[in-house]
Amino acid sequence: MMFGSKTALIVVDVQKDFCPGGALAVADGSAVIPVINRLMGRFEVVVATQDWHPADHISFASQHAAKPFTTIELPYGHQVLWPDHCIQGTTGAAFHDELDLNPIQAIIRKGWGRGIDSYSGFREADRLTTTGLAGYLRERNVGSVAVCGLATDFCVSWTALDARDVGFDVAVIDEACRAIDLEGSLTHAWDRMQSVGIQRQSIADILV
């Protein structure tokens, strides 16, 4: 990592429901796991995020008698309606069995409040409610972060953008992510991230 201060790795939502066979599977999602397992040993600080929804979460299409992947407006803004996923305490909400949990020093659960969705590991979708991740990283004397996981165009990119917004230098490790790519969302996500100075990092730059 080409940063001048201690760097943390943020592992985003490597959960069963986002992997093949899950309720909201990201294509080839489980392919990131061996890469992330190798990456974690290269960082002093490793944090994971975990989607953790109540069964009646407002982002679920089932709560609106709507089809998944349609959109509505909610008090905090534009909302994609998702299949029910990562419900608290269920198998689908668990981290994937092949993800090595031992290097992970803190877990940030997000989306646990019924009335607000949460893609970012730093702030919920109302852009006001914080998770405490920024404070944790600062207490650990972290100055920069690398982000990986699922999915590039939603939770990874929102996490990376918020990390940049609160003052961290940020890179996204391309090969350690996979995307949903909903109507061009992947290209849009990369454009937004790179426009604010987020690096698109190759795994070859780290695992040398």
N, C-alpha and C positions, 0 to 999 in steps of 0.2 A: 504494500500500500504506500502510495507516494504522499504521505501525510507527515506533519511534523510533530504530532502529539499522539498520545495513546489512543488506539482505535478499538472500538467495540464492534462485534459482529451481532447484527439483529437478524434472527431467524424467524421469518414471518409465516405463521399459520400452516405448518407442516402437519396437518391433521388428516385423519382418515376420510372425512367427508370431502376433502379437496383432492384426494388421490383416486386413481381408478377404482371403480366399484362404489365410491361414496356418493352422497346425495347431491353434491355440487362439484363433481369431479373436474379437475383441470387436466386437459389432455397431456399425457406423459408426465403427470405431476410427480409420481414417485421416483422419476429419474433424477430429481434433485437431491435425493436423500444421501446416496453415497458421496456425492460431491460435498454436501454440507458437512457430513461427518468428517471428511478430510479437512475441511476448512477450519472447523472449530478449534483444532489444536494450534492454529496459527495466531490466535487472538487472546489477549489477556482478559478481556471481558466478553462474555457471551450471554445474550438475552434472547428469549423466545417470546413471541406473542401467540395468543390462543383465542380464537373466536369462541364466545361462551354465551350463547343466546338462550333466553327463556323460550318455552315452547310456543308462546303467543307473541313472538317478536314482531315488531311493526314492519320489518323489512320482508317478511315472509308473504309470498303471494297468497297462501292459504288464508291469511287474515283479511284479505280484501276481495275474496271471490274473483280473483284475477289469474291470468296465466303467468307462469314464471317468465322473467326477463322482459315483461312490460314495465313501464315507468309511470310514476305518479308524482305529484307534488305534495310534500309534507311540510309542516311548519319550519323545518330547518333547511328545506330545499328539495332538489331533484333526487328521487329515490328509485333505483332499480329494484324490482320485486323478485326475490330469489326463492328457489325451492327451500323448504324447511331444511336447515343444516346446522351442524355444530350445536345441538341442543344440550344444555348443561347436564352433565352426568351421563350422557349417552356414549356408546362406542364411537359414533361418528365424530364426536367432539374431542376424542383422545388424540394425542400425538401418534403418528404412524409408528408401528411396532419397530421398524428398522431404524428410526431416528435415535441416535445416541443421546440420551438425556443427561449423561454424567457431566459433560462440560458446561451445561446450561446453569448459570448462576442466579438468574431471576426469570420469572414467568409473568408476563403482563396479560391479564385477561381483558378482553374488550367486547363491546356489544352486549354486555350483561344486563343493561337497562332496557326494558321493553320498548320505550318510546323513542329511542335514538339508535340509528345504525352506527357502526364504527368500523371503518376500514383501517385507519391509521393506528399505529402503536402509540402515538403521542396524544392525539386529540380525537374526540368523537365527531360525528358528522355535523353537529351543531357548531363546530369549530371553537367552542368555548369550554367544554368539559374536558379536562386533561386526565391522563392516566397515571401520571407520576413518573413516566419513563425518563423524561428530560432531567428531572431532579435526581433520579437514581444515577444516571450516567454522569452528571456533573459531580455528584458525591464520590464517584469512582475516578474522578480526574480524567474523564474521557473528553477528547477534543474533536474526534472524528469518528464516523460510523460507516461500516459496510453493511449493506442490506441484501438479503437473499430470501428465497422461499416462494410462496404462492399467494396470490397470483400477481405477475409482474404489473399488469395494467390496473389492478385495484389495490389490494392491501399493501403490496410492496411499494408501488409508486406513491401512494398516499403517505406511507411511513417515511419514505425517503424525502418527499417534499416537505413534510412537517419537520423532519430532522434538520433540513437545510434552513427552514424558516426560523427555528429557534436557535440557530447559530452554529450548528455542527458542519464541518466539512463532510461530504457524503459521496459515496460510490455505491453503485448497484452492480453486483457480480452477475454478469449476464447469464453464464452457463449454469448458475445455481438457482435460476428462476424459470418458471413456466407461466404462460398467460392464458386467460380466457379468450381474449380478442373478440369482444362483442362489438360489432359494427365499427371496426377500426380503432377500438379502444387501445390496442397495444401501441400503434404508431403515435397516437395522441399522447399516451403516457410518456413515451420516450422523448417526444418533442418538448413536453412540459418540463420534464426532469432536466434535460440538457440545457434548456433555456435559462435555468437558474443556477447552472454551474455544477450539477450533479454529474459525476464521472460515470461512464459506462466501462466498467472494469472487466478484464478478462481473467479467467481462472489461472491462466498461464503466468500472469504477473504476480500471483500469490504463491501458488504451489510450484515452486522452483526447487 
